[in-house]
Amino acid sequence: MSRSPFIPFVDVPRELDRGACVGAPDPDIFYPATAEQRSEALAVCGTCPVVDACLTLGRAGKHTGVWGGQLLLYGEPAKRLLYTDENLETRPRGRAKRVA
């Protein structure tokens, strides 16, 4: 076992040290906020020799982000990004407005 470069305090099997994501210049793409980031992450996963083991770990650990070529939300496949490119800057923040 070794420590994950992306998730502190998570032990991962040694075979994942051979993952295409190891040493990626921008690890944030594996936690995509935009469709472009998601596409970049999936392209990296497409070249990965340990994609099946990665997906198994992501699902078993109930992780969120791109794991094994899939976007996961708490270990389950996500149907879509939480925020798209169009609504990323306009997403709700803070408290809901009071309706009188």
C-alpha positions, 0 to 999 in steps of 0.5 A: 500500500502507498499513499494517494497523491490526490487524497491525503490519508487514503491507502491505495494498492501499489498497482495504482502507482502505475496509473496514468494520473500519477504525476499529472500536471493538474490533478484538479481535472480529476475533480472536475467543475467543468465539462472541459476538465471532465474530458481531460480526465477521461482522456488520461484514464483512456490511456491508463493500464490500471483503470479497472483497479482504480474504478474498484477503489473509487466505488469501494471507498465511496469517493467523488471525482473521476475514478477509473474513467467514470465520474463518481459521486460518493462511489456511485456513477454520476449522471452529470456534472453538478455544475455545467460550464454555463451555470458554474459562475451563477450557481447559488451561494450563501443563504436562500433568499427570504420570500415574503 
